Amino acid sequence: MNWANKVSVITGAGSGIGQAIAKHIAAKGGHIALVDMSEEGLQKTLESIQHFGGKYTTHCVNVSDVAQMEALPEAVVAEHKQIDVLFNNAGLTIDKSFADHSLADWQKIIGVNLWGVIYGYHFFLPYLEKRPEAHIATTSSMAGFLGFPKQSSYSLTKAGVRALNESLYAEYKFRNIHITSVHPGAIHTNLFNVASATAVDQQASREFFKKVEKFAMPVDKAAAIIVRAVEKKKQRVRVGKDSVAVDIIKRLMPVTVHKLFAKLAEKQLS
């Protein structure tokens, strides 16, 4: 893939995996529309890639807002003239049991993780269909393979994203729009801190995520794997040994793994 001839749109580009993807594509000569709801985050990402010399624009957008997402493709085209790749990446999680979820929590998580992805597909596909070849990489998670305790809203949305990716892969491949389902495991980003800040027992949550961080993959390495998967037109990519392990365990022990989770949940919630 000649990134110098491509315009990529990256949602969630103000931090984490989205920011790291932007750095990798900029280093390859690509042009980028950076999308995030944090103006500060967008500016930090922009400052980190400006020396590469491509054309970069920032778009402060909440992906869960249908009107903002509907206007986004035209705003990108007005600046870049075309759209070739969409990284449907924005997402968030909270660290709460189902009983501690408020309906507002559910609306927020579903709004960003699921509706944000649906809006991305819905509003960008007509523009991508105009290109001779295009690509969408949409971030699910290893939580898309199975449901984790205290992550019910995250697991639900990421499983939905995985299923949507698989459906659209089949529907659009013959139209030369390639879709990659991205399944990161634990990655060194600010996602853990954000999740802990929502927990009922924040100290316990921080201690748990500190253990997870010991085997978390560096975010730059994760971004390199994702960008390479797009270049190779992979249908899906598991990012991290933990993602691979979770996928295999679910296949081998589809019921037993949840019995183990039940014992874990009993210790955490009793």
N, C-alpha and C positions, 0 to 999 in steps of 0.2 A: 504494500500500500504506500503510495506517495502522499504523505501527509501534507506536503507543501501545496498540493492542489485541493486540499479538503478543508471544509469549515465544520468544526465540531461544536456542538452545544453540550455543556456540562452543567447539570443541575446539582446543587449541593457543592458548588465549586469553592465556597468560602472557607472550607476546612476539610480535614480528613482525607478520605479516598478521592473525593472530587478534586480537591486542591492538588493532590499528588498526580492524578491523571493529567491535569492541566499542565503540570511541569514536564511530564514525559512527552506529551504531544507537542508542546512548544519547543522542546529540545529537538524534535524531529522535523521542525519547520512548519507545523500546522497552524492554522488560524482558528481562533477560539472565541465563542460567546460564553462568558462566565455567568452563571445564574445562581443566585442565592438570595435568601431573605435578609442576610446580614450585609449591610453596606461596608462595614468595617472588614469583614472577612473577605469580601470581593476585592477590596483595595489591597489587602495583604497578598492575596493570590496574584493580582495584577502586578504588584511591585516585584514579586518573585520571578516573573517570567518576561518582563518587558525587555530585558537585555537580549532575548532570543531574536527579536526583530520581526515577528509575525504580526498580524493584525489581531488585536484583542479588544473586546468590548465587554462591559459589565452591565448586567440587567438585574436590578433588585426586585425579585419576584418571590411571592409565596406560592409554592407549587400546589397548595391545597385550595387556592383561589381560582375558580374557573374563569373569571373574567381576565385576570392577569395572565393566565396560561393561554387563553385564546388569543390575546394580543401579542404574546411573546414571539411566535414564528415570524410575523410580519416585521417586528422590531429588529429581529436578527437579519432578515433578508434585506431590510433597508440599509443596514450597515455592511453586510458581507456579500450580498447578491445571491447567495445560495446556502443550502444546508445539506451536508453529506453524512454526518454522523451525529447521533444523539446518545449521550450518556445519561440515561434516566436513573440518576443516582441518589437524589436527595432522600433522606430517611432519618428516623429517630426512634428511640425506644424509652421505656420507663421500667423501673425495677419495682414492680408491685404484684401482689397476688390478685387474682380475679376479684376477690372480696373487697380489696382496697382500691380497685379501679373505680373512678367515677365515670358517669356517662360522658363528661367533658373530656376525660382521658381517652376514652374510646374514640370520640369524634376527632380529637387531635391526631392520634396515631393513624387512624384510618384515613383521615384527610390528607396527611403527608405521604404515608407509605403506600397507600392503595389508590386513592383518588389522584394523587400527584402523578403516579405512574400512568393511570388511565388517561388523564389529561395529556400527558406527554405523548403517548401513542396517538390519541385521537386528533390532537391539533398539529402534530408534526408529520404524521404519515403522508398527508396530501402534498407536502413540500418535498419530502424524501422521494416520493414516487416520480417526481419530475427529473430526478437525477438518473444517469445511466446505471449507477449502482450506489447503494446506500447501506447504512448499518445502524442498528440500535443495540446498545448494550444496557441492559436493565438490571439493577442491583436487587437481588433477592438476599439470601443469607443461608448459612447452614441451618438456620431456624426454619427455612423453607422446606427442609427434609422431614422435620418432626417438631412436636410441640414441647417447648421447655417450660418447666414450672417457673412462676413469677415473670413469665414473658408471654402471657396469653395473647395480648394485643399485637405484639411484635411477631409472634409465631403465626398468628392468623393472617396478618397482612403479607408476610413474606412467603407463606405457602400460596396465597392468592396470586402474588406476583409471579412465582415460579410457574403456576398453572397457566397464567395469561401469557407468559413468555413462550411456553411450549405450544400453545394454540396458535399464536401469531407467527411463530417460526414456520409452522406448516402452511399457514395461509399466505405468507408473503415471500417465501423463498423463491417461488417461480417468477416473482416480479423483480428479482434481483435486489430485494431488501433483506439483508441478513440480520438475524436477531440472536443475540447471545445472552443467556441467562447467567448472571454472575452470583456466585455463592461464597462470599467471604466467611471465614471463621473469625476467630478473635484477631483483630487488627489494632495496632497502636494508634488510636485516634482519641478524640475527646468524647467519644460516644459513651464510654464507661462513666466518666465524670458527670455527664448530663443525666445518665440513668440513675446514678447514686443520689443525685440531688433530689430525685422524685421519690425516693424510697421512704417508707415509714420509719425504718431503722437505718439511718444513713451510715452510721458507723459500721454496722454489720455488712451493709452493701459495699462500702469501700474496701473492707477487708476481703470480701469475696472477689471483687474485681481485681484486687492486687494479686491474688493467686492466678487469676486468668491472664493478667498481663505478663506473667513470667514466661508464657509460651506464645504470646501474641506476636504476630508477624509485623515487622516494620512496614509502615504505610507505603513507603517508596517501592518496596519489593512487591507489595500487593498491587500497586498501580501498574507496575511493569508487567506483571502476569496478566492483568486485565487488558491492557493495551495490546499485548502480544496475542491474546485470544481473539481480539477484534481483527487483527492483521491476518490471522489464520482462519477467520470466519467460523470459529467454533460455535456449536449450538449451546454449550454450557461450559463454564469453567468453575472448578472448586478451588478456592484460594486459601491455602493453608492445609497442613496435615490434619488439623482438627476437623476441618470441613470434609475432607476425604473420609476420615474415620467415622464421623457422624453418619454420613451417607451409607457407608458399608454396614455399620452397626444396625441402622434402621432396616436395611435389607435382610440381614441375617437374623436379627432378633426383633421383629416388628412389635411384639407384645412385651417381651421381657424387659426391653430398654425402658419402657414406661413404668414398669413395676419398680425398677431401680430409681427412676425419677420420683416415684411416689414416696419411697423411703427417704430420699433427699428432702422432699417437700415437707415431710413430717417433722424432720429435724429443724428445718428453717422456720416453719409456721406454727409449731405447737408451743 
